[in-house]
């Protein structure tokens, strides 16, 4: 649906002889906010953008605050009044930090750096996605002792595949799909550990 909408927007620009922005991501904001679709669409676009941004920022801030308070500050050992005050301070600091990160990204505005961040995320989030899929889609229990090794080996294998993909796959270069491959390798490793664990129990 979004692919069709993107094609229609570019068709609209071509038919009306509108100069398209250099960045494809700026096309719809330009059309929506500069009066090409009317005031109502511009208003709905801005309100939707604000709502989506606040929803994402709110969940991210809550997760960061909780993780920092529980894992770093060990808030459970503090008195109840101190816990509330600590959570508020940490929440404000995380909000400031998030704004600083967004400003830095805006100042850099380099697609090469952003692509590098997404590639790194593919290696770090792949095992998490594999673990989640294994827990949701299968009933066997993975061997807990194997899980750290599997989550380390899977990204290493992906790095090797990515570096030699052009030689192995007739010039094909992997991109963001490494996330799926990483998750799949983790899933297979967890499945193998669960089979081996069940055999050792019954043996």
C-alpha positions, 0 to 999 in steps of 0.5 A: 500500500505504501509503495503504491502511495509513493508511486502516486505521489511521484506521479502527482509531482510529474503531472503537475510539474512540481520540483521534487525534493532531493530526498524521497522522504521529504516528498510527502511532507513537502506536498502536505505542508505547502498547500498542494493537498489543502489545509485539512491534509496539512493539519492531519499530517502534522497532528499524525506526525506529532502523535506518532512521535510522542507515542514512540518517544514515550515508550522509548523513554519509559523503557530507558528509564525503567532499565536504567533505574532497575539495572544500573541504579538498583532502585528496588533497594531504595526507600519508596520516596527515594524511588519516586524522586529517582525515577523522575530525575532519570526520566528528565535526564533520559528525555534531555539525552534523547533530544541531544541524540536527535539534534546530533543525528540532524546535524550529521544528516549523513545517510552513510552513518545512518546506514552503518547504525542500521547495519550494526542494529541488524547484528545486535537485534538479530539474536533478539528477534530469533529468541523472540520467534523461538519462544513464541512459535515453538514449544521446546525449551532451549538449553540455557547454557547454549544461548549466550554462545548461539547469540554470539556465533550467529552475528559472527557467521553473519559478518562472514557471510556479509563479507564474502557474499559477493564471492559466494552468491555471484556478486550479490551483496547483502544489506538490511536483510542480514537481520533476518538471516541473523534471526534465522541462524539464532532460531536454528541454533536454539532449535538444535540446542533444544533437540540435543537437550531433550535427547540428553534428558531422555537418554 
